[in-house]
Amino acid sequence: MLEPIIYERKLTLQEFISRSEQAGISLLFNQASTGRISGITYFINDFKIKGQALGNRFKWA
């Protein structure tokens, strides 16, 4: 599911979003008032989890 996508190198953001959606994973990017992305949340079916809760590989860098 998400792990193989995370390990792929040199994916553009659009490719990452597209591959995640193809795997049934929806993404929510948390945007600060400055416009900067400050985090990411993953949705799979009715399950929701923040990237930071999954570990460093899944956090927004």
PAPA-311866 format. One line per field, with one value per residue: x, z, y of N, C-alpha, C in turn; residue number from 0. Coordinates in nm, 4 decimals, decimal comma, m for minus. Layout:
n.c1: [X	...]
n.c3: [Z	...]
n.c2: [Y	...]
ca.c1: [X	...]
ca.c3: [Z	...]
ca.c2: [Y	...]
c.c1: [X	...]
c.c3: [Z	...]
c.c2: [Y	...]
nr: [NUM	...]
//
This chain:
n.c1: [0,0834	0,0942	0,3673	0,5407	0,5067	0,6078	0,8795	0,9632	1,1791	1,2364	0,9763	0,7359	0,5312	0,2705	0,2733	0,3071	0,0655	m0,1184	m0,0448	m0,0946	m0,3726	m0,4537	m0,3942	m0,5915	m0,5711	m0,6411	m0,5333	m0,4691	m0,3493	m0,2141	m0,2366	m0,0643	m0,1389	0,0375	0,0618	0,2317	0,2877	0,2210	0,1858	0,0647	m0,2156	m0,3409	m0,5919	m0,7643	m1,0148	m1,2388	m1,0515	m0,8281	m0,5197	m0,2475	0,0555	0,2811	0,2260	0,2686	0,5393	0,8743	0,9232	0,6783	0,5969	0,5371	0,7897]
n.c3: [0,0000	0,1110	0,1915	m0,0218	m0,2058	m0,0668	m0,0601	m0,3204	m0,5306	m0,6363	m0,7098	m0,8294	m0,6606	m0,7614	m0,8829	m0,6552	m0,5194	m0,7099	m0,7289	m0,4679	m0,4510	m0,6421	m0,5002	m0,3167	m0,1133	0,0381	0,0604	0,2833	0,2913	0,5297	0,5650	0,6678	0,7878	0,6580	0,4135	0,3791	0,3661	0,6392	0,7340	0,6875	0,6333	0,6232	0,4665	0,4691	0,3612	0,6236	0,8046	0,9598	0,9826	1,1070	0,9458	1,1125	1,3236	1,2147	1,1737	1,0882	0,8090	0,6935	0,7469	0,6591	0,4962]
n.c2: [m0,1182	0,1962	0,2079	0,0990	0,3086	0,5282	0,4635	0,4904	0,6629	0,9991	1,0802	1,3050	1,5481	1,5370	1,2829	1,1235	1,1776	1,0802	0,8048	0,7259	0,7645	0,5746	0,3491	0,3509	0,5338	0,8323	1,1711	1,4403	1,7551	1,9601	2,2971	2,5811	2,9147	3,0755	2,9657	2,7621	2,4107	2,2109	1,9584	1,6186	1,4108	1,0823	0,8896	0,5920	0,4040	0,4123	0,4884	0,7122	0,8807	1,0731	1,1722	1,2088	1,0393	0,7947	0,7802	0,8961	0,8556	0,8968	1,1485	1,4936	1,6549]
ca.c1: [0,0000	0,1654	0,5123	0,6116	0,4999	0,6990	1,0178	0,9986	1,2601	1,2172	0,8384	0,6866	0,4182	0,1528	0,2862	0,2818	m0,0789	m0,1848	m0,0193	m0,1653	m0,5149	m0,4698	m0,3846	m0,7053	m0,5311	m0,6671	m0,4387	m0,5084	m0,2326	m0,2480	m0,1701	m0,0594	m0,1900	0,1422	0,0563	0,3266	0,2334	0,2770	0,1652	m0,0135	m0,3009	m0,3743	m0,7239	m0,7844	m1,1522	m1,2845	m0,9390	m0,7550	m0,4020	m0,1512	0,1862	0,3739	0,1935	0,3212	0,6853	0,9439	0,9105	0,5445	0,5712	0,5645	0,9220]
ca.c3: [0,0000	0,1128	0,2060	m0,1497	m0,2673	0,0096	m0,0914	m0,4582	m0,5378	m0,7405	m0,7490	m0,8106	m0,5688	m0,8346	m0,8978	m0,5232	m0,4956	m0,8035	m0,6895	m0,3415	m0,4833	m0,7097	m0,3961	m0,2264	m0,0035	0,0167	0,1336	0,3216	0,3242	0,6265	0,5213	0,7667	0,7378	0,5724	0,2852	0,3848	0,4072	0,7707	0,7694	0,5959	0,6953	0,5316	0,4854	0,4015	0,3980	0,7333	0,8960	0,9374	1,0684	1,0696	0,9069	1,2260	1,4071	1,1445	1,1789	1,0071	0,6643	0,6473	0,7792	0,5543	0,5223]
ca.c2: [0,0000	0,3240	0,1931	0,0953	0,4414	0,6134	0,4286	0,5249	0,7843	1,0997	1,1027	1,4407	1,5515	1,4905	1,1375	1,0662	1,1870	0,9899	0,6652	0,7034	0,7505	0,4464	0,2459	0,3667	0,6211	0,9744	1,2540	1,5750	1,8352	2,0636	2,4186	2,6880	3,0428	3,1324	2,8969	2,6504	2,2812	2,1813	1,8189	1,5367	1,3101	0,9744	0,8294	0,4642	0,3672	0,4970	0,5056	0,8368	0,8917	1,1762	1,1212	1,2053	0,9237	0,6776	0,7805	0,9960	0,8323	0,9307	1,2883	1,5898	1,7158]
c.c1: [0,0881	0,3167	0,5847	0,6119	0,6002	0,8443	1,0586	1,0708	1,2175	1,0753	0,8070	0,5703	0,2929	0,1565	0,2573	0,1320	m0,1532	m0,1665	m0,0889	m0,3137	m0,5429	m0,4666	m0,4983	m0,6758	m0,5604	m0,5729	m0,5009	m0,3825	m0,2778	m0,1661	m0,1790	m0,1106	m0,0887	0,1403	0,1477	0,2551	0,3008	0,2569	0,0791	m0,0928	m0,3417	m0,5110	m0,7305	m0,9174	m1,1988	m1,1742	m0,8619	m0,6365	m0,3081	m0,0171	0,2822	0,3484	0,2477	0,4734	0,7453	0,9290	0,7791	0,5075	0,5984	0,6957	0,9304]
c.c3: [0,0000	0,1190	0,0728	m0,2201	m0,2002	m0,0316	m0,2346	m0,4596	m0,6552	m0,7937	m0,7335	m0,7122	m0,6377	m0,8545	m0,7658	m0,4921	m0,5828	m0,7630	m0,5582	m0,3676	m0,5535	m0,6103	m0,2946	m0,1052	m0,0425	0,1061	0,1663	0,3627	0,4151	0,5929	0,6296	0,7042	0,6478	0,4327	0,2796	0,4285	0,5383	0,8131	0,6666	0,6774	0,5873	0,5677	0,4034	0,4510	0,5082	0,8354	0,8586	1,0335	1,0145	1,0373	1,0237	1,3173	1,3452	1,1500	1,0781	0,8563	0,6083	0,6766	0,6585	0,5881	0,4600]
c.c2: [0,1249	0,3075	0,1834	0,2314	0,5344	0,5884	0,4598	0,6584	0,8718	1,1081	1,2505	1,4345	1,4982	1,3388	1,0670	1,0662	1,0867	0,8438	0,6306	0,6806	0,6179	0,3308	0,2570	0,4529	0,7654	1,0538	1,3891	1,6479	1,9484	2,1879	2,5246	2,8175	3,1133	3,0727	2,7770	2,5229	2,2431	2,0366	1,7487	1,4350	1,2111	0,9172	0,7011	0,4100	0,4620	0,5242	0,6312	0,8403	0,9996	1,1114	1,1110	1,0871	0,7938	0,6694	0,8777	0,9779	0,8824	1,0767	1,3760	1,6577	1,8533]
nr: [0	1	2	3	4	5	6	7	8	9	10	11	12	13	14	15	16	17	18	19	20	21	22	23	24	25	26	27	28	29	30	31	32	33	34	35	36	37	38	39	40	41	42	43	44	45	46	47	48	49	50	51	52	53	54	55	56	57	58	59	60]
//
